[in-house]
Amino acid sequence: MAEYMVAEEKDLIALPDALTYADGAQVACGFGTVYEGLEKIGVDGNCAVLITGLGPVGLATGALCRKLGANKIIGIDVVPERMKIAIDLGLCDTVLASGPENAAEVKRLTGGYGVERAVDCSAHHAARATAIRATRKWGKIVFLGEGGTVEFNPSPDIIHDQKTIYGSWVTSTWLMEELVERLVRWNLHPADIITHRFPLERASDAYALMASGKCGKVAVCQDEELA
């Protein structure tokens, strides 16, 4: 954390006037990570989407899936504050408390079929298994959450229903450029998922709040972004 940093010109993305610094700061990590993953699995109006984990990456997933036209967005989390944010911002149609019946609950919400697309943002073994098992035949799943493990039975969970699991890690410069253009076109502001802002001298407080999970995105800002 510093007031200034040196960056290579080739790594910079032009920030349109319609986007704030708080919007732009999330293009590389957060919204960009999600956008890369969603490009791999494809989301459109034919898709019901499950998001496991509603931290900042999960909230970004809901926001982008909404703009991509997903017909139903279901979220799962363990933190009531994050579940409330997802509903209050209209990023999910339904939010479920994490539990062993989640896969069955998701299937009930989708006419017994399961979702066409699932995105794991939690890195939790149980949530990842839910994402796999709550996905319908020929569905696609992408893992974005870092770390952790997962255990599943390949034949009934993947092979027989011909599902596909993708891994996706951060994003590329050219996709960031594409995302920035689409954010303006969609009038989508990543800053909307920021629930708390801190000045640079309180960065340690920002990290502590983020570690608690009782928040959306936490931003460390310069003076003009603190309002």
Stockholm file with secondary structure:
# STOCKHOLM 1.0

chainA/1-227         MAEYMVAEEKDLIALPDALTYADGAQVACGFGTVYEGLEKIGVDGNCAVLITGLGPVGLATGALCRKLGANKIIGIDVVPERMKIAIDLGLCDTVLASGPENAAEVKRLTGGYGVERAVDCSAHHAARATAIRATRKWGKIVFLGEGGTVEFNPSPDIIHDQKTIYGSWVTSTWLMEELVERLVRWNLHPADIITHRFPLERASDAYALMASGKCGKVAVCQDEELA
#=GR chainA/1-227 SS CCSCCCCCGGGCCCCCTTSCHHHHHHHHTTHHHHHHHHHHHCCCTTCEEEEECCSHHHHHHHHHHHHHTCSEEEEEESCHHHHHHHHHTTSCSEEEECCTTHHHHHHHHTTTSCEEEEEECSCCHHHHHHHHHTEEEEEEEEECSCSCCCCCCHIIIIITTTCEEEECCSCCHHHHHHHHHHHHHHTCCGGGGEEEEEEGGGHHHHHHHHHHTCSSEEEEECGGGCC
#=GC SS_cons         CCSCCCCCGGGCCCCCTTSCHHHHHHHHTTHHHHHHHHHHHCCCTTCEEEEECCSHHHHHHHHHHHHHTCSEEEEEESCHHHHHHHHHTTSCSEEEECCTTHHHHHHHHTTTSCEEEEEECSCCHHHHHHHHHTEEEEEEEEECSCSCCCCCCHIIIIITTTCEEEECCSCCHHHHHHHHHHHHHHTCCGGGGEEEEEEGGGHHHHHHHHHHTCSSEEEEECGGGCC
//
